[in-house]
Amino acid sequence: MAAVDWLVIAAYFALLLGVAWWVARRNTDTAADYFLAGRNLGWFLVGASIFASNIGSEHVVGLAGAGATSGVALAHYELHAWCLLVLGWVFVPFYSRALVYTMPEFLGRRFSPTARWVLSVITLAAHVLTKFAVAIFAGGVVFATLLPEVALQVGGATFNSFWIGSVVVVLLTGLYTVLGGMRAVAYTDALQTFILIAGSGLLTMFGLSRLGGWHELRRVLDPDLFNLWKPLVPAGMEGTWAPVKEPGRIAWYFNSNYPWLGMLFCAPIIGLWYWCTDQYIVQRALGARDERTARRGSIFAAYLKLSPVFLFIIPGLIALALAKTGRVPALGAIVDAQGHAIPQAAQAAFPLMVKHLLPEGVRGVVVAGLLAALMSSMAGAFNASSTLFTMDLYQKFRPQASQHRLVWVGRAATAAMVVISLLWIPVIQGARGLYDYLQGVQGYLAPPIFTVFVFGIFNRRLNAKGCLAALITSSTTACSSSSSRS
């Protein structure tokens, strides 16, 4: 990192905090303004905020690593952008007309207050255990790769770049989220979307230029890495309907085996749960000024969601090709003697390319894009979690609380989430297995939650007892899986 790179990063932080400060001054002291930006967001802000909140540091680390190890197979997950159209055209009308703040609140109106409380607790726990943990872990990988020599001595303890980078980003993100609420998150997300796309796009261009172009990339790598369907069906099973039994546990972006049966029927369920019923995403649509705006924002986000294939997966393929050809010797660490990508080492493919491939100045822009991915996803998680705590839990016990009090509790809850995130750092730093597993927990939580929402909207016969049974069973199953695998 040269001086000009640090200047670019400093300018990025100054611009980000300036936007957050400007937005915070416009806020009024009401719950609707703090948690939903006054329900007055335009379609561009809705779409950009949905995209930026989704694209986190786990995409930078995970998708680029998957591109090096598995090729374009994980593009299937990005093609689930169609779920955003389902959000805009099927779910948004119900959410908007109900004028709810949270997804559990909607479920409470449809079934019972108990269902609202149960889903709030489950969602809060899932946010803390997955979204915070994933963002911090993946961000730590980025900082440890880009700035391995940075360390801070405090008393008798030494804090490496993993600690320093994670703490700085968590604190800065928490600062503007606490001050500005949802409006600050939406406006800064729009800014970060531009920086993220520009930075990652530059890395793809410089990588292809160093390699010799797209034709050289196709020549160097195995053609199967560019086959979207090949990884889903093993050799000898083409043209059959036989299900594929996976050997052992699947880590969704560290394993090259993706059974077609699961991708066809199971992955869309998780996608629909995430895009249509998760507070983390839907809160942006709830902040739109009307249904039409929310739909336009969802369509815009769906288009943006197709870009990670080119922003992260293709750079992973480029990193593998550069490693195999020796054009960037430092990337040789991600491949073995036979030229095959090493899954664990491939996590660092994207930051290694940033460090050893880009010229001064441009490197600062791309690092700012990495920070944008880190901060936007974390800000979304902070804001969604504080909304859940304040509107679903605190207000349950203090129904007469004033608007000013609700905003104060929301800010305090966000600060608490920041502290929880900081406490996660030593746990995540020393336990990759935890991080790896927590992604799989969502596979247990998603189907029942999505089911109660879909059947709750389209089937009047589903009652509160059935809803509670589904929610409690899902959380129990996830906990049981956690105990058996730990």
C-alpha positions in Angstrom: 0.0 0.0 0.0 1.6 3.2 -1.2 0.9 6.8 0.1 -1.5 7.5 -2.8 -3.5 4.4 -1.9 -3.9 5.6 1.7 -5.0 9.0 0.4 -7.7 7.3 -1.8 -8.9 5.3 1.2 -8.9 8.4 3.5 -11.0 10.2 0.8 -13.4 7.3 0.8 -13.9 7.4 4.5 -14.3 11.2 4.5 -16.9 11.0 1.8 -18.8 8.2 3.5 -18.9 9.9 6.9 -19.8 13.2 5.3 -22.8 11.6 3.6 -23.8 9.9 6.8 -23.5 13.2 8.8 -25.6 15.1 6.1 -28.3 12.4 6.2 -28.3 12.3 10.0 -29.0 16.0 10.2 -32.2 15.4 8.1 -33.6 12.8 10.4 -36.6 13.5 12.6 -36.9 12.0 16.0 -39.5 9.3 15.0 -39.3 5.5 14.8 -40.5 5.6 11.2 -37.7 7.9 10.2 -35.0 6.1 12.1 -35.9 2.5 11.2 -37.5 3.0 7.8 -36.1 6.3 6.5 -39.6 7.9 6.9 -40.9 5.4 4.3 -39.7 7.8 1.6 -36.8 6.1 -0.2 -36.7 6.3 -4.0 -36.4 3.2 -6.2 -32.7 3.8 -6.8 -31.9 3.9 -3.1 -34.0 0.9 -2.4 -32.3 -1.2 -5.1 -28.8 -0.1 -4.4 -29.3 -0.6 -0.6 -30.6 -4.2 -1.2 -27.7 -5.0 -3.4 -25.0 -3.4 -1.1 -26.4 -5.1 2.0 -26.3 -8.4 0.3 -22.8 -8.1 -1.2 -20.6 -8.4 1.8 -17.0 -9.4 2.5 -18.1 -13.1 2.3 -18.7 -12.6 -1.4 -15.3 -11.1 -1.9 -13.6 -14.0 -0.1 -16.1 -16.7 -0.8 -17.1 -16.2 -4.5 -13.6 -15.4 -5.6 -12.3 -18.5 -3.8 -15.1 -20.6 -5.3 -14.2 -19.2 -8.8 -10.7 -20.5 -8.3 -11.7 -23.9 -7.0 -15.0 -24.7 -8.7 -15.4 -22.3 -11.6 -18.7 -20.7 -12.4 -20.8 -23.3 -10.5 -21.7 -20.8 -7.8 -23.2 -18.5 -10.4 -26.4 -20.5 -9.7 -26.7 -18.7 -6.4 -26.4 -15.3 -8.1 -29.0 -16.3 -10.7 -31.5 -16.4 -7.8 -31.9 -12.7 -8.4 -35.3 -13.7 -9.8 -36.4 -14.0 -6.2 -36.2 -10.2 -5.9 -39.0 -10.1 -8.5 -41.1 -12.3 -6.3 -40.4 -9.9 -3.4 -41.6 -6.9 -5.5 -44.6 -8.4 -7.2 -45.9 -10.9 -4.6 -44.8 -10.0 -1.1 -44.4 -6.2 -1.1 -48.1 -5.5 -1.6 -48.9 -7.4 1.6 -46.1 -5.8 3.6 -46.8 -2.3 2.4 -50.5 -2.4 3.0 -49.9 -3.8 6.5 -47.6 -0.8 7.3 -45.3 -3.1 9.4 -41.8 -2.3 10.6 -40.6 -5.9 10.7 -41.3 -9.3 9.3 -42.1 -10.8 12.7 -44.7 -8.0 13.1 -46.4 -9.1 9.9 -46.4 -12.7 11.1 -47.8 -11.6 14.4 -50.7 -9.9 12.7 -51.4 -13.0 10.6 -51.1 -15.6 13.3 -50.5 -14.5 16.9 -48.2 -12.3 19.1 -46.4 -15.4 20.2 -45.4 -16.1 16.6 -44.0 -12.6 16.3 -41.9 -13.0 19.5 -40.6 -16.4 18.5 -39.5 -15.3 15.0 -37.9 -12.1 16.4 -35.7 -14.2 18.7 -34.8 -16.6 16.0 -34.0 -13.9 13.5 -31.9 -11.9 16.0 -29.9 -15.0 17.0 -29.4 -15.8 13.3 -28.1 -12.3 12.6 -25.7 -12.3 15.4 -24.4 -15.8 14.7 -24.2 -15.7 11.0 -24.2 -12.2 9.5 -21.9 -10.6 12.1 -19.7 -13.6 12.3 -19.4 -14.0 8.5 -18.7 -10.3 7.8 -16.0 -10.1 10.5 -14.3 -13.4 9.5 -14.1 -12.6 5.8 -13.1 -9.0 6.5 -10.3 -10.3 8.7 -9.0 -12.5 5.8 -8.9 -9.4 3.6 -7.0 -7.3 6.1 -4.6 -10.1 7.0 -3.7 -10.5 3.3 -3.4 -6.9 2.4 -1.6 -5.7 5.5 0.2 -8.7 7.1 2.9 -6.5 8.6 0.6 -4.2 10.5 0.5 -4.9 14.2 -0.3 -2.9 17.4 1.3 -3.5 20.8 -0.9 -2.7 23.7 0.6 -3.6 27.1 1.7 -7.2 26.8 -0.7 -8.1 23.9 0.0 -7.8 20.2 -2.9 -7.2 17.9 -2.4 -8.2 14.2 -4.0 -6.8 11.1 -7.0 -9.1 11.5 -7.9 -7.4 14.8 -7.0 -3.9 13.8 -8.9 -3.9 10.5 -12.0 -5.6 11.9 -12.2 -3.3 14.9 -11.8 -0.1 12.8 -14.4 -1.2 10.3 -16.9 -2.3 12.9 -16.6 0.9 14.9 -16.9 3.2 11.9 -19.9 1.3 10.5 -21.5 1.3 13.9 -20.9 5.1 14.2 -22.9 6.1 11.1 -25.5 3.5 11.7 -26.2 4.6 15.2 -26.3 8.3 14.2 -28.3 8.1 10.9 -30.4 5.0 11.1 -31.9 3.5 8.0 -31.6 6.7 6.0 -27.9 6.8 6.5 -27.6 3.1 5.7 -29.5 3.6 2.4 -27.6 6.7 1.2 -24.2 5.3 2.1 -25.1 1.9 0.5 -25.9 3.8 -2.8 -22.4 5.4 -2.6 -20.8 2.1 -1.7 -22.5 0.3 -4.6 -20.7 2.6 -7.1 -17.3 2.1 -5.3 -17.8 -1.7 -5.1 -18.7 -2.2 -8.7 -16.0 0.2 -10.0 -13.3 -1.3 -7.8 -14.1 -5.0 -8.6 -14.5 -4.1 -12.3 -11.0 -2.6 -12.4 -9.6 -5.7 -10.9 -11.2 -7.9 -13.6 -9.9 -5.6 -16.3 -6.3 -5.5 -14.9 -6.3 -9.2 -14.3 -7.4 -10.0 -17.9 -4.8 -7.5 -19.2 -2.0 -9.2 -17.3 -3.1 -12.6 -18.4 -3.5 -11.8 -22.1 -7.2 -11.6 -22.5 -10.3 -13.8 -22.3 -9.0 -16.3 -24.9 -5.9 -16.9 -22.8 -8.1 -17.5 -19.8 -10.1 -20.1 -21.6 -6.9 -21.7 -23.0 -5.2 -22.0 -19.6 -8.0 -23.4 -17.5 -10.0 -26.6 -17.7 -13.1 -26.0 -19.8 -15.3 -27.6 -17.1 -14.6 -24.6 -14.9 -16.7 -22.5 -17.4 -19.5 -25.0 -17.5 -22.5 -23.8 -15.5 -24.1 -27.3 -15.3 -21.2 -29.7 -15.3 -20.5 -29.5 -11.6 -24.1 -30.3 -10.8 -24.2 -33.8 -12.4 -21.3 -36.2 -11.9 -19.9 -38.2 -14.8 -22.1 -41.2 -15.8 -25.3 -39.6 -14.5 -26.1 -37.3 -17.4 -29.6 -37.5 -18.6 -30.9 -39.3 -15.5 -33.1 -38.1 -12.6 -31.1 -40.0 -10.1 -30.3 -37.8 -7.0 -26.7 -37.2 -6.1 -25.6 -38.2 -2.7 -23.0 -35.9 -1.4 -19.9 -37.2 0.5 -19.9 -35.5 3.8 -20.8 -32.0 4.7 -21.2 -29.2 2.2 -19.6 -25.8 2.7 -21.3 -23.8 0.0 -18.4 -22.0 -1.3 -15.5 -24.3 -0.3 -16.8 -27.5 -2.0 -17.0 -28.2 -5.7 -19.9 -30.6 -5.4 -23.3 -29.1 -6.0 -26.0 -31.8 -6.4 -28.5 -30.9 -9.1 -31.5 -32.0 -7.0 -30.6 -29.7 -4.2 -29.8 -26.8 -6.6 -33.1 -27.3 -8.4 -35.5 -27.7 -5.4 -33.7 -26.7 -2.2 -31.6 -23.7 -3.1 -34.5 -21.6 -4.4 -36.3 -22.1 -1.1 -33.4 -20.6 0.8 -33.2 -17.8 -1.8 -36.9 -17.0 -1.5 -36.6 -17.0 2.3 -33.6 -14.6 2.2 -34.9 -12.2 -0.4 -38.6 -12.2 0.5 -38.9 -12.7 4.2 -35.6 -11.8 5.9 -35.7 -8.5 7.8 -32.1 -7.9 6.6 -33.2 -7.5 3.0 -37.0 -6.6 3.2 -36.5 -3.6 5.4 -35.2 -1.7 2.4 -38.4 -2.3 0.5 -40.4 -1.4 3.5 -38.7 2.0 3.4 -40.0 2.8 -0.1 -42.5 5.6 -0.5 -45.1 3.3 -2.2 -45.6 -0.1 -3.7 -44.6 1.0 -7.2 -41.3 2.4 -5.9 -40.6 -0.8 -4.0 -41.2 -2.9 -7.1 -38.9 -0.7 -9.2 -36.2 -0.9 -6.5 -36.5 -4.7 -6.4 -36.1 -4.9 -10.2 -33.1 -2.7 -10.1 -31.5 -4.8 -7.3 -32.2 -7.9 -9.3 -30.2 -6.5 -12.2 -27.4 -5.5 -9.9 -27.4 -9.0 -8.4 -26.3 -10.5 -11.7 -23.0 -8.6 -11.5 -21.1 -10.7 -8.9 -20.5 -13.3 -11.5 -18.2 -10.8 -13.3 -17.0 -8.9 -10.2 -15.9 -11.9 -8.0 -16.2 -15.3 -9.7 -14.4 -14.3 -12.9 -11.5 -12.7 -10.9 -11.2 -16.0 -9.0 -10.8 -17.8 -12.3 -8.3 -15.1 -13.4 -6.3 -15.6 -10.2 -6.1 -19.4 -10.8 -4.9 -18.8 -14.4 -2.3 -16.3 -13.3 -1.1 -18.8 -10.6 -0.8 -21.6 -13.1 1.0 -19.6 -15.7 3.3 -18.0 -13.2 2.6 -14.5 -14.5 2.0 -13.3 -10.9 4.3 -15.4 -8.7 2.7 -14.4 -5.4 -0.5 -16.1 -6.5 1.3 -19.4 -6.6 0.3 -19.9 -3.0 -3.3 -20.7 -3.9 -2.4 -23.8 -6.1 -0.7 -27.1 -5.3 2.1 -28.8 -7.3 -0.4 -30.0 -9.9 -1.8 -26.6 -10.5 -5.1 -27.2 -8.7 -6.5 -24.6 -6.4 -6.2 -25.2 -2.7 -9.6 -24.4 -1.1 -8.3 -22.8 2.1 -5.6 -20.8 0.3 -8.0 -19.7 -2.5 -9.9 -17.6 0.1 -7.2 -15.0 -0.3 -7.4 -15.0 -4.2 -9.1 -11.6 -4.4 -7.0 -9.6 -1.9 -3.8 -11.3 -3.3 -4.7 -10.0 -6.7 -5.3 -6.5 -5.3 -2.0 -6.6 -3.5 0.2 -7.9 -6.3 -1.5 -7.0 -9.6 -2.8 -3.4 -9.3 -0.8 -0.2 -9.7 -0.6 2.5 -7.1 -3.8 4.6 -6.8 -5.9 2.0 -8.5 -5.2 -0.3 -5.6 -6.6 2.2 -3.2 -9.9 2.4 -5.2 -10.3 -1.4 -5.1 -9.4 -1.6 -1.4 -12.1 1.1 -0.9 -14.5 -1.3 -2.7 -13.6 -4.1 -0.4 -14.2 -1.8 2.6 -17.6 -0.8 1.0 -18.6 -4.5 0.8 -17.6 -5.0 4.5 -19.3 -1.9 5.8 -22.5 -2.0 3.8 -23.4 -5.6 4.8 -22.5 -5.0 8.4 -24.5 -1.7 8.5 -27.5 -3.6 7.1 -27.2 -6.2 9.8 -26.9 -3.6 12.6 -29.9 -1.7 11.4 -32.1 -4.7 10.9 -31.2 -6.2 14.3 -31.8 -2.9 16.2 -35.2 -2.7 14.5 -36.1 -6.2 15.5 -35.1 -5.6 19.1 -36.8 -2.3 19.4 -40.1 -2.8 17.6 -40.7 -6.5 18.4 -39.2 -7.0 21.8 -38.8 -3.7 23.6 -42.1 -2.3 22.5 -43.8 -5.5 23.6 -42.9 -4.7 27.2 -43.2 -0.9 26.8 -46.2 -0.4 24.5 -46.6 3.2 25.6 -43.0 4.2 24.8 -42.7 7.6 23.1 -41.2 8.0 19.6 -38.1 9.6 21.1 -37.7 6.7 23.4 -38.0 4.1 20.6 -35.3 6.0 18.6 -33.0 6.1 21.7 -33.5 2.3 22.3 -32.8 1.7 18.6 -29.5 3.5 18.9 -28.6 1.7 22.1 -29.4 -1.6 20.5 -27.2 -0.8 17.5 -24.3 0.1 19.9 -24.9 -3.2 21.6 -24.6 -5.1 18.3 -21.3 -3.3 17.7 -20.0 -4.6 21.0 -21.3 -8.1 20.3 -19.5 -8.0 16.9 -16.2 -7.0 18.6 -16.6 -9.8 21.1 -16.9 -12.2 18.2 -13.5 -11.4 16.8 -11.3 -13.7 19.0 -13.8 -16.6 18.5 -13.9 -16.3 14.7 -10.2 -15.7 14.3 -9.4 -19.1 15.8 -12.3 -21.2 14.5 -12.8 -21.6 10.8 -15.0 -24.6 11.5 -17.5 -22.3 13.2 -17.6 -19.9 10.3 -17.9 -22.8 7.9 -20.8 -24.4 9.7 -22.8 -21.3 10.4 -23.6 -20.9 6.7 -25.3 -24.3 6.8 -27.5 -23.3 9.8 -29.5 -21.2 7.4 -30.5 -24.3 5.5 -32.4 -25.5 8.6 -34.0 -22.1 9.4 -35.0 -21.0 5.9 -37.7 -23.6 4.8 -40.0 -23.4 7.8 -39.9 -19.6 7.9 -40.5 -19.3 4.2 -43.3 -21.8 4.5 -45.2 -20.0 7.2 -45.0 -16.7 5.3 -46.2 -18.2 2.0 -49.0 -20.4 3.5 -49.9 -17.5 5.8 -50.5 -15.3 2.8 -52.1 -17.8 0.4 -53.8 -20.3 2.8 -56.3 -19.1 5.4 -56.5 -22.5 7.0 -53.0 -22.3 8.4 -53.4 -21.4 12.1 -51.2 -20.1 14.8 -50.4 -23.5 16.3 -49.1 -24.8 13.0 -47.0 -21.6 12.6 -45.4 -22.0 16.0 -44.8 -25.7 15.5 -42.9 -25.0 12.3 -40.8 -22.1 13.8 -39.9 -24.0 17.0 -39.0 -27.2 15.1 -36.7 -25.3 12.7 -34.8 -23.6 15.6 -34.6 -26.9 17.5 -33.3 -28.7 14.4 -30.6 -26.0 13.8 -29.5 -26.2 17.4 -29.3 -30.0 17.3 -27.3 -29.8 14.1 -24.9 -27.3 15.8 -24.4 -29.6 18.8 -23.8 -32.8 16.7 -21.3 -31.1 14.4 -19.3 -29.1 16.9 
